[in-house]
């Protein structure tokens, strides 16, 4: 399959779905207040730009900050657990236990502790990013074979050199896979936090539009949140390509 086809095929798929939504869905008799057409959704971005931006920026800030803090914490704990066996045995089960708590149950507690500002939303987004990255990076750091470990010992490599030249390169593919997932979950975490308690943000806009039967605003907020996730995903993919290319040199 040529490069042009690989690029154009997804564009064709998206446009065909939008065309069917625009022209065929109204013929089904589905009311516009349930499923507005793409042109009506797009009109919200044109006529209510300030409203969308006012709610988009807080969610983007919370998601990006939560993404950074959650994944940085996960990477540091993964390295600690990988090289300190006693700490891993003692505390990793505790971490797994916290992972079993649904984020919808944990969010009200975090908001009660930290209030209704931006901080609890960042914490919720960080928590939802933390666990997958932690588990996958621990697995990546432990993925070196015994033969590779033996080779580095024979070469008298220090523990840091072994980490830098063997364990970290082994962990990078799994780390970036987790970061790609976290690019979407960070946005979900920010929106969940805004559902619990906020008057600004895409999550708050979704709730307000739902209760006021403003379906065009509702769908526009969903499109904006999805666009934010896609932008974060693309940023992670770009960084991954550059890091992996530089590491291979």
KOLTIKE-344976 format. One record per residue (C-alpha): residue in one letter; x, y, z. Coordinates in Angstrom, 2 decimals. Each point is the difference from the previous one (the first is absolute). Layout:
% residues N
ATOM type       x       y       z
ATOM    A       X       Y       Z
...
% end
This chain:
% residues 249
ATOM type       x       y       z
ATOM    X    0.00    0.00    0.00
ATOM    X    1.47    3.36   -1.03
ATOM    X    0.67    2.84    2.40
ATOM    X   -2.65    2.17   -1.66
ATOM    X   -2.66   -2.67    0.45
ATOM    X    0.94   -0.44    3.67
ATOM    X   -0.48    3.74    0.53
ATOM    X   -3.10    0.50   -2.11
ATOM    X   -1.93   -3.14    1.05
ATOM    X   -0.69    1.21    3.59
ATOM    X   -0.99    3.42   -1.37
ATOM    X   -2.45   -1.66   -2.40
ATOM    X   -1.38   -2.17    2.82
ATOM    X   -0.58    3.00    2.26
ATOM    X   -1.58    2.10   -2.75
ATOM    X   -2.32   -2.83   -1.07
ATOM    X   -1.24   -0.45    3.57
ATOM    X   -0.56    3.76    0.37
ATOM    X   -1.87    0.10   -3.32
ATOM    X   -2.25   -2.89    1.07
ATOM    X   -0.58    1.72    3.34
ATOM    X   -0.83    3.30   -1.71
ATOM    X   -2.35   -1.28   -2.70
ATOM    X   -1.28   -3.44    0.98
ATOM    X   -0.57    0.38    3.74
ATOM    X   -2.71    2.70   -0.39
ATOM    X   -1.84   -2.32   -2.38
ATOM    X   -0.28   -2.58    2.79
ATOM    X   -2.26    2.36    1.93
ATOM    X    2.39    0.36    2.96
ATOM    X   -0.66    3.41    1.60
ATOM    X    2.72    2.64   -0.31
ATOM    X    0.00    0.56    3.78
ATOM    X    1.26   -3.58    0.41
ATOM    X    2.51   -0.13   -2.85
ATOM    X    0.73    3.35   -1.66
ATOM    X    1.66   -0.07   -3.39
ATOM    X    3.76    0.70   -0.39
ATOM    X   -0.74    3.44   -1.48
ATOM    X   -1.97    1.00    3.10
ATOM    X    2.80   -1.27    2.24
ATOM    X    2.60    1.89   -2.04
ATOM    X   -2.17    3.13    0.22
ATOM    X    0.50   -0.02    3.79
ATOM    X    3.77    0.38   -0.50
ATOM    X   -0.65    2.97   -2.30
ATOM    X   -2.75    1.82    1.90
ATOM    X    1.02   -0.92    3.56
ATOM    X    3.79    0.03   -0.30
ATOM    X    0.51    1.84    3.29
ATOM    X   -2.15   -2.52    1.87
ATOM    X    1.95   -2.96   -1.41
ATOM    X    3.41    1.58    0.64
ATOM    X   -0.95    1.13    3.51
ATOM    X   -0.83   -3.61    0.90
ATOM    X    2.69   -1.65   -2.15
ATOM    X    2.99    1.74    1.60
ATOM    X   -0.62   -1.15    3.62
ATOM    X   -0.50   -3.61   -1.13
ATOM    X    3.13    0.12   -2.18
ATOM    X    2.04    1.41    2.89
ATOM    X   -1.28   -2.62    2.45
ATOM    X    0.50   -2.87   -2.44
ATOM    X    3.53    1.05   -1.02
ATOM    X    1.10    0.65    3.59
ATOM    X   -1.53   -3.28    1.18
ATOM    X    1.64   -1.84   -2.90
ATOM    X    3.44    1.40    0.87
ATOM    X   -0.20   -0.43    3.78
ATOM    X   -1.66   -3.42   -0.12
ATOM    X    2.43   -1.50   -2.48
ATOM    X    3.10    1.54    1.59
ATOM    X   -1.07   -1.42    3.36
ATOM    X   -0.68   -3.38   -1.62
ATOM    X    3.46   -0.08   -1.61
ATOM    X    1.75    0.89    3.26
ATOM    X   -1.93   -2.62    1.96
ATOM    X    0.61   -2.59   -2.72
ATOM    X    3.77    0.52    0.24
ATOM    X   -0.20   -0.15    3.79
ATOM    X   -2.05   -3.20   -0.03
ATOM    X    2.22   -1.59   -2.66
ATOM    X    3.23    0.53    1.96
ATOM    X   -1.18   -0.17    3.62
ATOM    X   -1.49   -3.46    0.45
ATOM    X   -1.10    0.49    3.63
ATOM    X   -1.84    3.24   -0.83
ATOM    X   -1.71   -1.70   -2.95
ATOM    X   -1.12   -2.96    2.08
ATOM    X   -1.19    2.28    2.81
ATOM    X   -1.79    2.72   -1.95
ATOM    X   -0.91   -1.29   -3.46
ATOM    X   -3.06   -1.90    1.38
ATOM    X   -1.13    3.27    1.61
ATOM    X    0.29    1.75   -3.35
ATOM    X   -2.02   -2.76   -1.66
ATOM    X   -2.66    0.32    2.69
ATOM    X   -0.41    3.72   -0.73
ATOM    X   -0.26   -0.88   -3.68
ATOM    X   -3.13   -2.04    0.75
ATOM    X   -1.86    3.07    1.31
ATOM    X   -2.24    1.40   -2.78
ATOM    X    1.02    3.51   -0.96
ATOM    X   -3.64    1.13    0.31
ATOM    X    0.06   -1.11    3.64
ATOM    X    3.40    1.56    0.69
ATOM    X   -0.70    3.34   -1.68
ATOM    X   -2.48    1.37    2.60
ATOM    X    2.50   -0.77    2.78
ATOM    X    2.78    1.86   -1.82
ATOM    X   -2.29    2.98   -0.62
ATOM    X   -1.08    0.04    3.66
ATOM    X    3.67    0.12    1.05
ATOM    X    1.32    2.52   -2.56
ATOM    X   -3.10    2.08   -0.73
ATOM    X   -1.61    0.98   -3.29
ATOM    X    3.01    1.59   -1.72
ATOM    X    2.21   -1.37   -2.74
ATOM    X    2.24   -2.00    2.36
ATOM    X   -2.38   -2.96    0.63
ATOM    X   -0.65   -0.38   -3.76
ATOM    X    3.75   -0.17   -0.63
ATOM    X    0.36   -2.61    2.75
ATOM    X   -2.85   -2.09   -1.43
ATOM    X    1.53    0.16   -3.48
ATOM    X    3.41   -0.93    1.47
ATOM    X   -1.42   -2.99    1.88
ATOM    X   -1.77   -1.37   -3.04
ATOM    X    3.29    0.22   -1.96
ATOM    X    2.20   -1.37    2.79
ATOM    X   -0.85   -3.70    0.27
ATOM    X    0.28   -1.18   -3.63
ATOM    X    3.32    1.78   -0.45
ATOM    X    1.34   -1.36    3.28
ATOM    X   -0.86   -3.63   -0.77
ATOM    X    1.19    0.10   -3.61
ATOM    X    3.30    1.70    0.82
ATOM    X    0.74   -2.48    2.78
ATOM    X   -0.57   -2.80   -2.52
ATOM    X    2.19    1.78   -2.53
ATOM    X    2.86    0.51    2.45
ATOM    X   -0.14   -3.71    0.90
ATOM    X   -0.16   -1.20   -3.61
ATOM    X    3.76   -0.39   -0.58
ATOM    X    1.10   -3.61   -0.39
ATOM    X    2.44   -1.73    2.33
ATOM    X    2.52   -0.23   -2.86
ATOM    X   -0.08    3.77   -0.45
ATOM    X    0.39    0.54    3.73
ATOM    X    2.98   -2.36    0.03
ATOM    X    1.61    1.80   -2.94
ATOM    X   -0.15    3.33    1.80
ATOM    X    1.50   -1.56    3.14
ATOM    X    2.84   -1.44   -2.09
ATOM    X    0.65    3.45   -1.43
ATOM    X    0.21    1.37    3.59
ATOM    X   -2.84    2.43   -0.63
ATOM    X   -1.16    1.96    3.02
ATOM    X   -3.60   -0.21    1.18
ATOM    X   -0.74    3.39   -1.53
ATOM    X    1.60   -0.99   -3.33
ATOM    X   -2.05   -3.19   -0.04
ATOM    X   -3.14    2.02    0.65
ATOM    X    0.84    2.59   -2.67
ATOM    X    1.17   -2.41   -2.71
ATOM    X   -2.13   -3.08    0.63
ATOM    X   -3.01    0.41    2.25
ATOM    X   -1.17    3.45   -1.10
ATOM    X    0.09   -0.79   -3.77
ATOM    X   -1.96   -3.21    0.73
ATOM    X   -2.60    2.01    1.93
ATOM    X   -0.45    2.83   -2.53
ATOM    X   -2.41   -1.79   -2.40
ATOM    X   -2.29   -1.01    2.87
ATOM    X    0.33    3.44    1.56
ATOM    X   -1.08    1.79   -3.16
ATOM    X   -2.87   -2.45   -0.48
ATOM    X   -1.22    1.00    3.45
ATOM    X    0.49    3.69   -0.76
ATOM    X   -2.17   -0.34   -3.09
ATOM    X   -2.78   -1.50    2.11
ATOM    X    0.54    2.65    2.67
ATOM    X   -0.44    2.77   -2.58
ATOM    X   -3.68   -0.97   -0.17
ATOM    X   -0.52   -0.99    3.63
ATOM    X    1.43    3.32    1.23
ATOM    X   -2.80    1.82   -1.81
ATOM    X   -2.52   -2.46    1.42
ATOM    X    1.33    0.61    3.51
ATOM    X   -0.26    3.78   -0.38
ATOM    X   -3.56   -0.24   -1.31
ATOM    X   -1.04   -2.41    2.79
ATOM    X    1.36    2.47    2.55
ATOM    X   -2.00    2.80   -1.62
ATOM    X   -3.14   -2.13    0.11
ATOM    X    0.31   -0.32    3.78
ATOM    X    0.56    3.67    0.71
ATOM    X    0.78    2.82   -2.44
ATOM    X   -1.64    2.91   -1.76
ATOM    X    2.60    0.19   -2.79
ATOM    X    1.46   -2.62   -2.30
ATOM    X   -1.25   -2.37   -2.67
ATOM    X   -1.33   -2.38    2.66
ATOM    X   -2.09    2.76    1.54
ATOM    X   -1.17    1.08   -3.45
ATOM    X   -1.09   -3.58   -0.79
ATOM    X   -2.05   -0.16    3.20
ATOM    X   -1.56    3.43   -0.56
ATOM    X   -0.85   -0.72   -3.64
ATOM    X   -1.52   -3.38    0.93
ATOM    X   -2.33    1.42    2.65
ATOM    X   -0.97    2.95   -2.23
ATOM    X   -0.66   -2.25   -3.03
ATOM    X    2.57    1.92   -2.06
ATOM    X    1.07   -2.93   -2.12
ATOM    X    2.08    2.09   -2.41
ATOM    X    2.13    1.30    2.91
ATOM    X    0.19   -3.51    1.46
ATOM    X    1.35   -1.49   -3.21
ATOM    X    2.35    2.97   -0.52
ATOM    X    1.46   -0.52    3.49
ATOM    X    0.49   -3.70   -0.78
ATOM    X    1.75    0.87   -3.27
ATOM    X    2.24    2.48    1.82
ATOM    X    0.96   -2.56    2.66
ATOM    X    0.72   -2.62   -2.66
ATOM    X    2.13    2.51   -1.91
ATOM    X    1.98    0.67    3.16
ATOM    X    0.65   -3.73    0.46
ATOM    X    1.07   -0.33   -3.64
ATOM    X    2.36    2.97    0.34
ATOM    X    1.63   -1.51    3.10
ATOM    X    0.24   -3.39   -1.72
ATOM    X    1.67    1.59   -3.05
ATOM    X    2.45    1.88    2.25
ATOM    X    0.97   -3.24    1.77
ATOM    X    0.42   -1.77   -3.35
ATOM    X    2.24    2.81   -1.26
ATOM    X    2.16   -0.09    3.14
ATOM    X    0.17   -3.80   -0.18
ATOM    X    1.22    0.08   -3.61
ATOM    X    2.74    2.49    0.82
ATOM    X    1.10   -1.73    3.21
ATOM    X    0.11   -3.46   -1.55
ATOM    X    1.84    1.33   -3.06
ATOM    X    2.55    1.77    2.20
ATOM    X    0.45   -3.06    2.24
ATOM    X    0.64   -2.22   -3.00
ATOM    X    2.96    2.10   -1.13
% end
